[in-house]
């Protein structure tokens, strides 16, 4: 492949296969078993063999705290599958949860690998056991705890959770633009409607506006249904060099452009504009790397660790005007599966389960390959956007059917 000064290098990469383990609130299964289920499923789905995999990438790598946040690291999977790789990657400081996928795109584009297995696995549900979410928060288990990093400034104010930090951003957005809880509710209501027709969805009972508004508050303006649900599960995708993928089982989903920039301070609480986040910079960068425009996007799979994050991504990607996400989603028609911008068609993390950015990328591929079953978008999707992360860890991808 010949490189040119103006080449958008990520276009040498594509998504060629996907896999996902069982997903459940508390499966009680070995986390490594879930991880390998997803990885082997992705390899088979792409029409490859384990011997074909010559790259490996994961987020966040092995972590023991908070409990269940990571089920396996790169070395664990490399050893379990006896992989011989030309490149591998794993780490927490990256461009959001999709940073490991963006890194894989760059690896295949540079020729370091042909087929990179990317995976993300969690067992947060089982790790919590019968205890609440607070039990897995720093300082939430009782006894002594020494805070470090930015936690030195948040924990003394009883703010160990991202729910509290991001509520601050949402509250500022409400103040600046007149956004309301009744508008934000449609992120959660839409997610629940989609999870109802997702066999792996965790929360599938109907949810009304009254149900949402009557739920207990967690941290203003977030109620219980604005917060994602910890679960057990693993997701994997294959990133392939596009010239090695055209003869595989699935139509390649070319990576048209990526967004990974951060121009403000890498901080949860010291960003220059608290009505937005680093996704502002990642989203803007994405559109400098393609001739496509926001109006070309036919589907959005965007992170909803907390409802407002999805609204923030819609604005950062130019899919509605800045400050206009509330009116855009109000009523739910525009973001429904048959709307102008189908959103989080698997139920997102609010009802489908907290699988992090990989769950959204998996769903984008499901929809673009027409494998959604009852939740399938009723029109062909040629261009889809995927975004993940919040605060200072943000990354996004634009996928196009090859």
PAZADO-654370 format. One record per residue (C-alpha): x, y, z; residue in one letter. Coordinates in pm, whole numbers, plus 32768, in hexadecimal, padded with zeros to 4 digits. Layout:
<pts>
<pt <X, Y, Z>, "a">
...
</pts>
This chain:
<pts>
<pt <8000, 8000, 8000>, "x">
<pt <8088, 8153, 7F9F>, "x">
<pt <8068, 826D, 809A>, "x">
<pt <8017, 83CF, 802E>, "x">
<pt <8025, 850F, 80F6>, "x">
<pt <7EAC, 853F, 80E6>, "x">
<pt <7E45, 83D7, 8127>, "x">
<pt <7D52, 8399, 8244>, "x">
<pt <7E0C, 826E, 82CA>, "x">
<pt <7CF1, 81D2, 8394>, "x">
<pt <7C3C, 8187, 824C>, "x">
<pt <7D2E, 8067, 821D>, "x">
<pt <7C76, 7FC0, 8340>, "x">
<pt <7B1E, 7F25, 8362>, "x">
<pt <7A46, 7E5F, 8451>, "x">
<pt <7A30, 7CFB, 83CB>, "x">
<pt <798D, 7C36, 84E5>, "x">
<pt <78E6, 7C54, 8639>, "x">
<pt <78A4, 7B75, 8764>, "x">
<pt <77F4, 7B91, 88B0>, "x">
<pt <77D0, 7AA8, 89D7>, "x">
<pt <769A, 7A75, 8AA6>, "x">
<pt <763A, 7BBA, 8B51>, "x">
<pt <758D, 7BC2, 8CA3>, "x">
<pt <7565, 7C84, 8DE3>, "x">
<pt <761F, 7B7D, 8EAF>, "x">
<pt <767E, 7A4E, 8DE0>, "x">
<pt <776B, 79BB, 8EE1>, "x">
<pt <7843, 792F, 8DC9>, "x">
<pt <79BC, 7938, 8DB6>, "x">
<pt <7A17, 7A8D, 8D1F>, "x">
<pt <7B28, 79F8, 8C46>, "x">
<pt <7A2E, 7901, 8BB8>, "x">
<pt <794E, 7A23, 8B50>, "x">
<pt <7A77, 7AD4, 8AB4>, "x">
<pt <7ADA, 79A8, 89E3>, "x">
<pt <7972, 796B, 8978>, "x">
<pt <796A, 7AC8, 88E2>, "x">
<pt <7AC4, 7AAE, 8846>, "x">
<pt <7A8C, 795C, 87A4>, "x">
<pt <7934, 79CC, 8732>, "x">
<pt <79C8, 7AFC, 8682>, "x">
<pt <7AD5, 7A2D, 85D7>, "x">
<pt <79D3, 7934, 855A>, "x">
<pt <78E0, 7A46, 84EF>, "x">
<pt <79EE, 7AE3, 8416>, "x">
<pt <7A3A, 7995, 8371>, "x">
<pt <7B99, 798C, 8403>, "x">
<pt <7C56, 7894, 84DA>, "x">
<pt <7D1C, 78D2, 8616>, "x">
<pt <7E58, 78A6, 8546>, "x">
<pt <7DF1, 79D1, 8470>, "x">
<pt <7DF3, 7ABF, 8599>, "x">
<pt <7F3D, 7B7A, 85A3>, "x">
<pt <7EDC, 7CA2, 867C>, "x">
<pt <7E2E, 7CDB, 87C9>, "x">
<pt <7DA1, 7E14, 886D>, "x">
<pt <7CD3, 7E52, 89A5>, "x">
<pt <7C55, 7F57, 8A98>, "x">
<pt <7CAB, 7F88, 8BB4>, "x">
<pt <7D97, 7E65, 8BEB>, "x">
<pt <7DA0, 7DA1, 8D33>, "x">
<pt <7D0D, 7E63, 8E59>, "x">
<pt <7CA4, 7DF0, 8FB1>, "x">
<pt <7BFB, 7F35, 901A>, "x">
<pt <7AE1, 7F84, 8FFE>, "x">
<pt <7A6A, 7E1B, 901F>, "x">
<pt <79FE, 7D7D, 8ED8>, "x">
<pt <7A66, 7EA1, 8DFB>, "x">
<pt <7B50, 7DC1, 8D35>, "x">
<pt <7B33, 7C4B, 8D04>, "x">
<pt <7C71, 7C0E, 8C3D>, "x">
<pt <7DA6, 7CB7, 8BB3>, "x">
<pt <7E5F, 7C91, 8A6C>, "x">
<pt <7F57, 7B95, 8AF6>, "x">
<pt <7E3B, 7AC0, 8B82>, "x">
<pt <7D91, 7A9A, 8A30>, "x">
<pt <7ED5, 7A80, 8971>, "x">
<pt <7F3A, 795A, 8A49>, "x">
<pt <7DE6, 78B2, 8A53>, "x">
<pt <7DC7, 78B2, 88D8>, "x">
<pt <7F3D, 7876, 889C>, "x">
<pt <7F4A, 79A3, 87B6>, "x">
<pt <807F, 7A05, 86F2>, "x">
<pt <805D, 7B7A, 86C1>, "x">
<pt <8120, 7C86, 860E>, "x">
<pt <8081, 7D96, 86E1>, "x">
<pt <7FB8, 7DB2, 8821>, "x">
<pt <7F31, 7EC3, 8900>, "x">
<pt <7E7C, 7EF5, 8A49>, "x">
<pt <7E5A, 8019, 8B32>, "x">
<pt <7D7C, 810B, 8BED>, "x">
<pt <7E00, 8259, 8B6D>, "x">
<pt <7D78, 825C, 8A0C>, "x">
<pt <7C77, 8310, 8935>, "x">
<pt <7B4A, 8290, 89F0>, "x">
<pt <7ADE, 8126, 89F7>, "x">
<pt <7AF5, 8120, 887C>, "x">
<pt <7C60, 818D, 888C>, "x">
<pt <7CCC, 8022, 8881>, "x">
<pt <7C09, 7FF8, 873B>, "x">
<pt <7C9A, 8139, 86AB>, "x">
<pt <7DF6, 80B8, 8703>, "x">
<pt <7DA5, 7F72, 8652>, "x">
<pt <7D3E, 8034, 851B>, "x">
<pt <7E8E, 80E5, 851A>, "x">
<pt <7F45, 7F9C, 854E>, "x">
<pt <7EA9, 7EF2, 8421>, "x">
<pt <7ECC, 802F, 8352>, "x">
<pt <8041, 8034, 8398>, "x">
<pt <806B, 7EC3, 8345>, "x">
<pt <80BB, 7E4D, 84A6>, "x">
<pt <7F97, 7D58, 8495>, "x">
<pt <7E8D, 7CDC, 83A5>, "x">
<pt <7D77, 7C74, 8494>, "x">
<pt <7D6A, 7D05, 85F4>, "x">
<pt <7C8B, 7C6B, 86FC>, "x">
<pt <7BFF, 7D83, 87D8>, "x">
<pt <7B41, 7D2D, 8915>, "x">
<pt <7AA3, 7DC3, 8A4C>, "x">
<pt <7A17, 7CF0, 8B68>, "x">
<pt <7979, 7D41, 8CB7>, "x">
<pt <78DE, 7C8C, 8DDE>, "x">
<pt <7870, 7DB6, 8EAD>, "x">
<pt <771E, 7D1C, 8EFB>, "x">
<pt <77A8, 7BE1, 8F97>, "x">
<pt <78C4, 7CA0, 903D>, "x">
<pt <77C5, 7D6E, 90FE>, "x">
<pt <770D, 7C39, 9171>, "x">
<pt <75DC, 7C94, 923E>, "x">
<pt <766C, 7DE8, 929C>, "x">
<pt <7617, 7F30, 91F5>, "x">
<pt <76ED, 7FEF, 9102>, "x">
<pt <777B, 80CA, 9215>, "x">
<pt <7833, 7F9A, 929E>, "x">
<pt <791B, 7F9B, 9170>, "x">
<pt <7963, 8110, 917A>, "x">
<pt <7AAF, 818F, 9209>, "x">
<pt <7A83, 81C4, 937B>, "x">
<pt <7933, 8115, 9377>, "x">
<pt <7999, 7FCF, 9419>, "x">
<pt <79DB, 8053, 9573>, "x">
<pt <7B29, 8061, 9624>, "x">
<pt <7C46, 8142, 95BB>, "x">
<pt <7C83, 81B7, 9459>, "x">
<pt <7D96, 829D, 93D8>, "x">
<pt <7D23, 836C, 92B0>, "x">
<pt <7E11, 83BF, 9196>, "x">
<pt <7E03, 8487, 9054>, "x">
<pt <7CC9, 8554, 901D>, "x">
<pt <7C19, 8482, 9127>, "x">
<pt <7CD9, 854E, 9227>, "x">
<pt <7BF3, 866E, 91CB>, "x">
<pt <7AA9, 85B7, 9198>, "x">
<pt <7AA2, 84AD, 92A6>, "x">
<pt <7AAA, 85A2, 93CC>, "x">
<pt <7962, 862A, 9342>, "x">
<pt <78C8, 84CB, 9331>, "x">
<pt <78E2, 84CC, 91B6>, "x">
<pt <7988, 8382, 9156>, "x">
<pt <789F, 8333, 9033>, "x">
<pt <789D, 83A9, 8EC9>, "x">
<pt <7727, 83DC, 8EFA>, "x">
<pt <7777, 8507, 8FD8>, "x">
<pt <7882, 8597, 8EF5>, "x">
<pt <77B0, 857C, 8DB9>, "x">
<pt <7679, 85FE, 8E67>, "x">
<pt <773D, 873F, 8E91>, "x">
<pt <7769, 8759, 8D17>, "x">
<pt <75FB, 8707, 8CDA>, "x">
<pt <7587, 8807, 8DD7>, "x">
<pt <7655, 8913, 8D2A>, "x">
<pt <75BD, 88AF, 8BDB>, "x">
<pt <7461, 88C8, 8C72>, "x">
<pt <74B6, 8A24, 8CF3>, "x">
<pt <7552, 8AA0, 8BAD>, "x">
<pt <7452, 8A19, 8AB6>, "x">
<pt <7311, 89D9, 8B75>, "x">
<pt <732D, 8860, 8B56>, "x">
<pt <722F, 87A5, 8C2B>, "x">
<pt <7213, 8654, 8CD5>, "x">
<pt <70DD, 860E, 8C03>, "x">
<pt <71B4, 8633, 8ACC>, "x">
<pt <72D6, 8565, 8B51>, "x">
<pt <71E0, 8454, 8BB4>, "x">
<pt <71BE, 83F2, 8A45>, "x">
<pt <731F, 8368, 8A41>, "x">
<pt <72BD, 826D, 8B4F>, "x">
<pt <7160, 8229, 8AC4>, "x">
<pt <71E8, 81ED, 8964>, "x">
<pt <72F4, 8106, 89F1>, "x">
<pt <71F0, 803A, 8AAA>, "x">
<pt <7116, 8017, 8973>, "x">
<pt <7240, 7F90, 88B2>, "x">
<pt <72AF, 7EA5, 89C9>, "x">
<pt <7152, 7E0C, 89CA>, "x">
<pt <719F, 7D6E, 8877>, "x">
<pt <730A, 7D1A, 88C5>, "x">
<pt <7322, 7BB1, 8945>, "x">
<pt <7456, 7C14, 8A10>, "x">
<pt <73BA, 7D4E, 8AA1>, "x">
<pt <73C2, 7D56, 8C1D>, "x">
<pt <729D, 7E3F, 8C65>, "x">
<pt <717E, 7DF1, 8B7A>, "x">
<pt <7046, 7E5B, 8C37>, "x">
<pt <6F90, 7F86, 8B9D>, "x">
<pt <6FEB, 80DE, 8C25>, "x">
<pt <6F06, 820D, 8C19>, "x">
<pt <6F55, 837B, 8C52>, "x">
<pt <6EAC, 835E, 8DA7>, "x">
<pt <6F87, 8232, 8DFB>, "x">
<pt <70B9, 8300, 8DA7>, "x">
<pt <7054, 8439, 8E63>, "x">
<pt <6FEA, 8376, 8F98>, "x">
<pt <7131, 82B5, 8FB6>, "x">
<pt <7214, 8312, 90D6>, "x">
<pt <7313, 8422, 909A>, "x">
<pt <7481, 83C1, 909B>, "x">
<pt <752F, 850F, 9062>, "x">
<pt <7478, 8637, 8FCB>, "x">
<pt <740D, 862F, 8EB3>, "x">
<pt <7440, 84B4, 8E94>, "x">
<pt <7341, 83BF, 8F17>, "x">
<pt <736F, 8246, 8F2D>, "x">
<pt <730F, 8211, 8DC0>, "x">
<pt <7417, 8305, 8D47>, "x">
<pt <752B, 821F, 8DC9>, "x">
<pt <75AC, 80EF, 8D0F>, "x">
<pt <7587, 7F91, 8D9E>, "x">
<pt <76BF, 7ECB, 8E07>, "x">
<pt <76C0, 7D72, 8D6D>, "x">
<pt <7796, 7C4D, 8CFF>, "x">
<pt <77F6, 7C21, 8B94>, "x">
<pt <7902, 7C3B, 8A8A>, "x">
<pt <790D, 7CCD, 892E>, "x">
<pt <7A0F, 7CA3, 881A>, "x">
<pt <7A45, 7D31, 86BF>, "x">
<pt <7B3D, 7CDF, 85AE>, "x">
<pt <7BF3, 7E06, 8511>, "x">
<pt <7C86, 7D9A, 83C5>, "x">
<pt <7D55, 7E34, 82B4>, "x">
<pt <7C4E, 7E7D, 81B1>, "x">
<pt <7D0E, 7DDC, 8094>, "x">
<pt <7D16, 7C9A, 8164>, "x">
<pt <7BA4, 7CA8, 81BA>, "x">
<pt <7AF3, 7CBF, 806B>, "x">
<pt <7AE7, 7B43, 8043>, "x">
<pt <7A74, 7AFE, 81A5>, "x">
<pt <7917, 7A9F, 8216>, "x">
<pt <7888, 7BFC, 8253>, "x">
<pt <787D, 7D37, 8185>, "x">
<pt <7994, 7E11, 8216>, "x">
<pt <792B, 7F3A, 82E8>, "x">
<pt <7A37, 8033, 828C>, "x">
<pt <7AB2, 8124, 8396>, "x">
<pt <7A73, 8269, 82DD>, "x">
<pt <7AF8, 834D, 83EF>, "x">
<pt <7B4F, 8356, 855F>, "x">
<pt <7B41, 8466, 8666>, "x">
<pt <7C30, 8459, 878B>, "x">
<pt <7C93, 85C0, 87D7>, "x">
<pt <7C94, 866F, 8927>, "x">
<pt <7CEC, 87E1, 892E>, "x">
<pt <7C74, 883E, 8A8A>, "x">
<pt <7D07, 87CB, 8BD3>, "x">
<pt <7CFF, 864E, 8C00>, "x">
<pt <7C20, 8674, 8D2F>, "x">
<pt <7AC3, 8611, 8D9D>, "x">
<pt <7A83, 8754, 8E56>, "x">
<pt <7B74, 885A, 8DC9>, "x">
<pt <7B0B, 8859, 8C5A>, "x">
<pt <7AE9, 89B3, 8BC0>, "x">
<pt <7975, 898B, 8B77>, "x">
<pt <78A9, 88C0, 8C6D>, "x">
<pt <7780, 88AF, 8B80>, "x">
<pt <784F, 87C7, 8AA4>, "x">
<pt <7977, 86DA, 8AC5>, "x">
<pt <7AA1, 865C, 89FD>, "x">
<pt <79A8, 85C2, 890B>, "x">
<pt <798A, 8723, 8880>, "x">
<pt <7AED, 8703, 87F9>, "x">
<pt <7AD8, 8597, 878C>, "x">
<pt <7993, 85D6, 86D2>, "x">
<pt <7A1B, 870A, 8620>, "x">
<pt <7B56, 8650, 85B8>, "x">
<pt <7A8F, 8534, 851D>, "x">
<pt <79F0, 861E, 841C>, "x">
<pt <7B44, 86A5, 83B1>, "x">
<pt <7B9F, 8547, 833D>, "x">
<pt <7A7E, 8504, 824D>, "x">
<pt <79B3, 85AA, 813C>, "x">
<pt <7878, 851A, 81D6>, "x">
<pt <77A8, 8600, 82B0>, "x">
<pt <76CC, 85CE, 83E3>, "x">
<pt <759A, 85C4, 8302>, "x">
<pt <7624, 8483, 8265>, "x">
<pt <7617, 83C3, 83AF>, "x">
<pt <74F8, 82C8, 83AB>, "x">
<pt <7527, 8237, 8508>, "x">
<pt <75D1, 8299, 864E>, "x">
<pt <764E, 81AB, 8758>, "x">
<pt <76C3, 8297, 886B>, "x">
<pt <7736, 825D, 89CC>, "x">
<pt <762A, 8279, 8AD8>, "x">
<pt <76DA, 822E, 8C1C>, "x">
<pt <75F6, 834A, 8C88>, "x">
<pt <74E0, 83CD, 8BAC>, "x">
<pt <7571, 8526, 8B78>, "x">
<pt <76B2, 8495, 8AE5>, "x">
<pt <75F0, 8423, 89B3>, "x">
<pt <755D, 857F, 8988>, "x">
<pt <76B8, 8614, 89A7>, "x">
<pt <773D, 852C, 8897>, "x">
<pt <761F, 858C, 87AF>, "x">
<pt <7689, 86F7, 87CC>, "x">
<pt <77FE, 86AD, 87B8>, "x">
<pt <77C8, 85EE, 8672>, "x">
<pt <76F4, 8702, 85DD>, "x">
<pt <75C0, 8624, 85C5>, "x">
<pt <74F9, 873E, 8665>, "x">
<pt <7559, 889F, 86C1>, "x">
<pt <7620, 88EB, 87FB>, "x">
<pt <7526, 8907, 8916>, "x">
<pt <7418, 886E, 883B>, "x">
<pt <7426, 8701, 88A0>, "x">
<pt <7301, 8728, 8990>, "x">
<pt <7206, 87A2, 888C>, "x">
<pt <7294, 86AC, 878C>, "x">
<pt <724C, 8576, 885C>, "x">
<pt <7108, 85F3, 88F9>, "x">
<pt <6FEA, 8507, 88B2>, "x">
<pt <70D6, 83F2, 883E>, "x">
<pt <7069, 83EC, 86D1>, "x">
<pt <71B1, 8461, 8638>, "x">
<pt <7285, 8364, 86F8>, "x">
<pt <719F, 8236, 86D4>, "x">
<pt <7206, 8111, 85FA>, "x">
<pt <712B, 819A, 84E1>, "x">
<pt <7190, 8304, 8524>, "x">
<pt <7284, 83E3, 846C>, "x">
<pt <739F, 838A, 855C>, "x">
<pt <7370, 8231, 85FA>, "x">
<pt <7424, 8236, 8747>, "x">
<pt <74B5, 8121, 8821>, "x">
<pt <73E2, 8016, 877F>, "x">
<pt <7451, 7F02, 886D>, "x">
<pt <73DD, 7FBC, 89A3>, "x">
<pt <7528, 8065, 89E8>, "x">
<pt <75C0, 8039, 8B3F>, "x">
<pt <748E, 80C6, 8BF0>, "x">
<pt <73BD, 7F92, 8BA4>, "x">
<pt <749D, 7EAB, 8ADA>, "x">
<pt <75BD, 7E9B, 8BD2>, "x">
<pt <7704, 7F52, 8C14>, "x">
<pt <77EC, 7EB8, 8B11>, "x">
<pt <78A0, 8000, 8AD3>, "x">
<pt <78F5, 8086, 8979>, "x">
<pt <791B, 7F2E, 88E0>, "x">
<pt <77A7, 7EE9, 890C>, "x">
<pt <7755, 8015, 8831>, "x">
<pt <784E, 7FB4, 8723>, "x">
<pt <77C5, 7E52, 8725>, "x">
<pt <7663, 7ED6, 86F8>, "x">
<pt <76CB, 7FBA, 85D9>, "x">
<pt <7758, 7E8D, 8521>, "x">
<pt <7622, 7DBD, 8570>, "x">
<pt <7546, 7EC8, 84D3>, "x">
<pt <7622, 7F09, 83A4>, "x">
<pt <7632, 7D93, 835B>, "x">
<pt <74B9, 7D6C, 8388>, "x">
<pt <74D7, 7C7A, 84AD>, "x">
<pt <73FA, 7D34, 85A6>, "x">
<pt <72C6, 7C55, 8598>, "x">
<pt <719E, 7D00, 863E>, "x">
<pt <726A, 7E35, 868A>, "x">
<pt <72ED, 7E5E, 8528>, "x">
<pt <72D6, 7FC0, 849D>, "x">
<pt <71D1, 7FAD, 8386>, "x">
<pt <72B3, 8048, 827C>, "x">
<pt <740B, 7FF2, 81F9>, "x">
<pt <751D, 80A0, 82C0>, "x">
<pt <764A, 8100, 81EC>, "x">
<pt <76E4, 8200, 82DC>, "x">
<pt <76EA, 81DE, 8456>, "x">
<pt <778F, 829E, 8570>, "x">
<pt <7810, 8205, 86B3>, "x">
<pt <787E, 82D0, 87E0>, "x">
<pt <78F0, 826E, 893A>, "x">
<pt <7972, 8306, 8A78>, "x">
<pt <7939, 8436, 8B4F>, "x">
<pt <79FC, 853B, 8C09>, "x">
<pt <7B60, 8535, 8B86>, "x">
<pt <7B55, 83DB, 8AE1>, "x">
<pt <7AA1, 83FD, 8995>, "x">
<pt <7ABE, 835D, 883E>, "x">
<pt <79DE, 832A, 8710>, "x">
<pt <79D3, 8272, 85C4>, "x">
<pt <791B, 829E, 847C>, "x">
<pt <78D1, 8154, 83C9>, "x">
<pt <7874, 812E, 825A>, "x">
<pt <780F, 7FF1, 81A3>, "x">
<pt <7922, 7F9B, 80AD>, "x">
</pts>
